[in-house]
Amino acid sequence: MKQSVRFAAINPYKEEFIERPVEKVDNRSAFVRWGTNNAYPEYLSMLNKEVSTLASIINGSVDYVVGDDVTLNIPDIPEKNSKGETFKDIVEQMARNYFRYGGWALHVIRSNEGKVVEVEVVDLRYLRSDKENEAFFYSEEWGNRAKYYRYPKFVPEFTDIASSIHYCKNNETQVYPEPLYLGSIKACEIERAIDDYHLNSINNGFMGSYIVNFNNGRPEDTEMDEIAKNINEKFAGAANAGRIAVAFNDSRDTAVTINELKTQDFGEHYNTAAKNARQRIFTSFRANPNLFGIPTESLGFSSEEYESAFKLYNRTQILPVQKKIVDALDYVFSTTGSITITPFSLDYAVKKVE
């Protein structure tokens, strides 16, 4: 007699799920779509939240860029914008956008006389551009019929345009910027997938460890689903460890049997994959893990080694970003030395909290 055996398994992961940084000109829209589903910056933002290594590097790099303090050097510009943000806040947001997306955008606001009086940082998740970066479109919900605001490109000359966008990107040949970690996106997905695997393994009672056989005939599909659902609810998951299973049988011949599946221990494989993924992410930033509170396999990391590693990272990554930020603000305010960034220091004095 032909028998039917049913198993449930996790759906295979498909690489197509990864959002691509393609740029598509849509004739029906005034802007260029950013990503496969016009959601590439949203995808990068999600990675920043769910990949701990990436988040550590970006957060640490932002701290290094902001340094110990930011001082405004333009007397007739308010210390805070209308949102209550200081220039230290503005530098922090510019740096975060740069390390997360590869660029930033400043919303420049002029007075009635045409003078620049205020700037705000626009999260690049909400911004799209035309092909020439001459017009920009803002919406917090990019969908098929998104409603957006249109802003022109900022020009330093006096103008009666109250609001405009000053746009900075690290790739001059494309409409949109590229993240520094573009080459390690798959590594980010590997780290995220490993975390998901371990979480699912715990919540599902380490799926596949045991198989329960009922030896009294094959019920209807709906009854099988109900039995499987009840078993999982009663015995699967971290909160159910050590519970006792009870079965009632007509005889030994029809008794329920529970067999342990001998599966390969993937722990070492996943540890190796996670380590390789982390290394690829750090390599894309040209960074040392110890600079971001992530220990390596070395026996120690002295202050001299830290200072040496920081000097290299500061020279190759932090200083260039700081210069880009200062140049951008100088351009917007038509001056030089608009702000001063006090460099990051381990000996920064911590004020006493009273």
C-alpha positions in Angstrom: 0.0 0.0 0.0 1.3 3.4 -0.9 1.9 5.6 2.1 2.0 9.4 2.4 4.6 11.0 4.7 4.4 14.7 5.6 7.1 16.9 6.9 7.3 20.6 7.6 10.5 22.5 7.1 11.9 26.0 7.0 11.7 27.6 3.5 15.1 27.8 1.8 16.7 31.2 1.8 16.9 32.9 -1.6 19.5 35.4 -2.5 16.8 37.3 -4.4 15.5 38.5 -1.0 18.5 40.8 -0.8 17.6 44.3 -1.9 19.8 45.5 -4.8 21.2 49.0 -5.2 19.9 49.3 -8.8 18.8 52.7 -10.1 15.7 52.7 -12.3 14.4 55.7 -14.2 10.6 55.5 -14.0 9.0 57.5 -16.8 5.8 57.8 -14.7 7.8 59.5 -11.9 10.0 62.5 -11.7 12.5 60.7 -9.5 14.9 57.7 -10.0 13.9 54.6 -8.0 16.5 53.5 -5.5 16.8 49.8 -5.2 14.9 46.8 -6.7 11.7 47.8 -4.9 12.7 51.5 -4.4 13.6 50.6 -0.8 17.3 50.2 -0.8 18.0 52.7 2.0 15.3 51.1 4.1 17.0 47.8 3.6 20.4 49.2 4.7 18.7 50.7 7.8 17.3 47.3 8.6 20.7 45.7 8.4 22.1 48.4 10.7 19.4 47.5 13.3 19.7 43.7 13.0 23.4 43.0 12.3 25.3 43.7 15.6 28.7 43.9 14.0 27.6 46.4 11.5 25.8 48.5 14.1 28.9 48.5 16.4 31.1 49.7 13.5 28.7 52.4 12.4 27.9 53.6 15.9 31.6 53.6 16.9 32.6 55.4 13.7 30.0 58.1 14.3 31.3 58.6 17.8 34.9 59.0 16.4 33.7 61.6 13.9 31.7 63.7 16.4 34.8 63.6 18.7 34.7 65.2 22.1 32.8 68.3 21.0 31.5 70.4 18.0 31.8 74.2 18.2 29.9 76.6 15.9 32.1 79.5 14.7 29.4 81.7 12.9 28.2 84.4 15.3 24.9 85.2 13.7 23.7 81.6 13.3 21.6 80.2 16.2 23.3 77.4 18.2 20.2 75.2 17.7 17.8 74.8 14.7 14.0 74.9 14.9 14.1 71.2 15.9 16.3 72.0 18.9 19.3 70.2 17.4 22.8 71.5 18.1 25.5 71.4 15.5 26.9 68.4 17.4 23.6 66.7 16.7 23.8 67.7 13.1 27.4 66.4 12.7 26.3 63.2 14.3 23.4 62.7 11.9 25.6 63.6 8.9 28.2 61.0 9.9 25.5 58.3 10.6 24.0 58.8 7.2 27.4 58.7 5.6 28.4 55.4 7.2 25.0 53.9 6.8 24.2 54.9 3.2 27.3 56.5 1.8 26.2 60.1 1.8 23.9 62.7 3.4 21.4 65.5 2.6 21.0 68.9 4.3 17.7 70.7 4.2 18.9 74.3 3.9 16.5 77.1 5.1 16.8 80.7 4.1 15.4 83.9 5.6 13.1 86.2 3.7 16.2 88.1 2.7 17.7 85.1 1.1 20.3 84.4 3.8 20.9 80.8 5.0 19.8 80.7 8.6 19.3 77.1 9.4 20.1 73.5 8.3 18.6 70.1 9.1 19.8 66.7 8.2 17.4 64.6 6.0 17.5 60.9 6.5 18.3 59.4 3.1 15.6 56.7 3.6 13.0 59.5 2.8 14.8 61.2 -0.1 14.9 60.4 -3.8 16.5 62.4 -6.6 16.1 63.0 -10.3 18.8 61.7 -12.6 20.9 64.9 -12.5 20.6 65.5 -8.7 19.0 68.8 -9.5 15.6 68.1 -7.8 14.9 66.0 -4.7 11.7 64.4 -3.4 10.8 63.8 0.2 8.4 61.2 1.5 8.3 59.1 4.7 6.3 56.4 3.0 7.6 55.5 -0.4 4.9 53.4 -2.1 3.4 53.1 -5.5 1.4 56.2 -5.0 3.6 58.1 -2.5 2.9 61.7 -1.9 6.1 63.7 -1.7 7.5 67.2 -1.4 9.8 68.5 -4.1 12.9 70.5 -3.3 15.4 72.1 -5.7 19.2 71.7 -5.4 20.9 74.2 -3.1 22.9 77.0 -4.7 25.1 79.3 -2.6 24.0 82.5 -4.4 21.3 84.6 -2.8 17.9 83.4 -3.9 14.3 83.7 -2.8 13.9 79.9 -2.6 13.1 79.3 1.1 14.0 75.5 1.2 16.5 73.5 -0.8 18.7 70.4 -0.5 22.4 70.2 -0.4 23.3 66.6 -1.4 26.5 64.7 -0.7 27.4 61.2 -2.0 30.5 59.1 -2.3 29.9 58.1 -5.8 29.8 60.7 -8.5 29.0 58.4 -11.4 25.6 57.3 -10.0 22.4 59.1 -8.8 22.7 57.6 -5.3 25.6 56.8 -2.9 27.0 53.4 -2.1 27.6 52.2 1.5 31.2 51.5 2.5 30.2 47.9 3.3 28.6 47.2 -0.1 31.0 44.3 -0.7 30.1 42.7 2.6 26.3 42.8 2.3 26.2 39.0 2.0 28.3 38.8 5.1 25.8 40.9 7.0 23.0 38.6 5.8 25.0 35.6 7.0 25.4 37.1 10.5 21.7 37.9 10.5 20.7 34.5 9.3 22.8 32.8 12.0 21.1 34.8 14.7 17.7 33.9 13.3 18.7 30.2 13.2 19.7 30.2 16.8 16.5 32.0 17.9 14.3 29.7 15.9 16.2 26.6 17.2 15.4 27.7 20.8 11.8 28.7 20.2 11.1 25.5 18.2 12.7 23.1 20.7 15.8 22.6 18.5 13.7 21.6 15.5 14.4 18.1 14.1 15.9 16.7 17.4 13.0 14.2 17.8 10.3 12.6 15.7 7.0 11.3 17.2 5.4 8.3 15.6 1.7 7.4 16.1 1.3 3.7 15.4 -2.5 3.4 15.3 -3.3 4.4 11.7 -3.2 7.5 9.6 -5.9 10.0 10.5 -7.3 12.7 8.2 -5.1 15.7 7.3 -7.0 18.1 9.5 -6.6 15.8 12.5 -2.9 15.3 11.8 -2.4 19.1 11.7 -4.3 19.5 15.0 -2.2 16.8 16.7 1.1 18.3 15.4 -0.1 21.7 16.6 -0.9 20.4 20.1 2.5 18.7 20.4 4.4 21.8 19.4 2.4 24.0 21.7 2.9 21.7 24.7 6.5 20.6 24.3 8.5 22.8 21.9 10.3 26.0 22.9 12.8 27.1 25.5 10.0 27.5 28.2 9.0 23.9 27.9 12.4 22.3 28.7 12.1 19.3 30.9 8.3 18.8 30.6 7.0 15.2 30.8 5.2 13.7 27.8 2.2 11.6 28.5 0.6 9.2 26.0 -2.4 6.8 26.4 -2.4 3.7 24.3 -4.6 0.7 23.7 -1.7 -1.8 23.8 2.1 -1.9 23.4 1.6 -2.7 19.7 0.0 0.7 19.2 2.1 2.7 21.6 3.5 6.1 20.6 7.2 6.0 19.9 9.6 8.9 20.2 12.9 8.6 18.4 15.8 10.9 18.6 17.2 12.1 15.3 21.0 11.9 15.1 21.9 15.2 13.5 25.2 16.7 12.8 26.4 19.3 15.3 26.5 22.5 13.3 27.8 24.7 16.1 31.4 24.8 15.0 30.3 25.4 11.4 28.2 28.3 12.4 30.9 29.7 14.7 33.3 29.7 11.8 30.8 31.2 9.4 30.0 34.0 11.9 33.7 34.7 12.5 34.3 34.9 8.7 31.3 37.2 8.2 32.4 39.5 11.0 35.9 39.7 9.5 34.5 40.6 6.1 32.4 43.4 7.5 35.4 44.9 9.4 37.5 44.5 6.3 35.0 46.6 4.2 35.6 49.4 6.7 39.3 48.8 7.0 38.7 48.6 10.8 40.2 46.7 13.7 37.5 45.0 15.8 39.1 46.1 19.1 38.3 49.7 18.2 34.6 48.9 18.6 34.6 46.8 21.7 34.7 43.5 19.9 37.6 41.4 21.2 39.7 39.3 18.9 41.4 36.0 19.6 44.6 37.7 20.6 45.6 37.4 24.2 45.4 41.1 24.8 45.1 44.6 23.4 47.2 47.2 25.1 46.6 50.9 25.1 49.6 51.3 22.7 48.1 48.9 20.3 44.7 50.7 20.5 46.3 54.0 19.8 48.2 52.6 16.9 45.0 51.1 15.4 43.0 54.2 16.1 45.6 56.5 14.4 45.3 54.3 11.2 41.5 54.2 11.3 41.4 57.9 12.1 43.6 58.7 9.2 41.9 56.5 6.6 38.2 56.9 7.6 37.5 59.5 10.3 39.4 62.5 9.2 38.2 62.3 5.5 34.5 62.2 6.8 35.1 65.1 9.2 36.6 67.1 6.3 33.6 66.4 4.1 31.3 67.5 6.8 33.1 70.8 7.5 33.4 71.5 3.7 29.7 70.9 3.3 28.7 73.3 6.1 31.3 75.9 4.8 29.7 75.6 1.4 26.2 76.1 2.7 27.0 79.1 4.9 29.5 80.6 2.4 32.3 80.8 4.8 35.4 78.8 6.0 35.8 77.2 9.4 32.1 77.2 10.1 32.5 74.6 12.8 35.4 73.1 14.8 35.4 69.4 15.7 37.4 68.6 18.8 39.1 65.2 18.0 38.1 62.1 19.9 40.2 61.5 23.0 40.4 58.6 25.4 41.3 61.1 28.1 38.1 63.1 27.6 37.1 64.5 31.0 33.8 63.2 32.2 31.7 65.8 34.1 30.5 64.8 37.5 26.8 64.1 37.6 25.2 65.7 40.7 
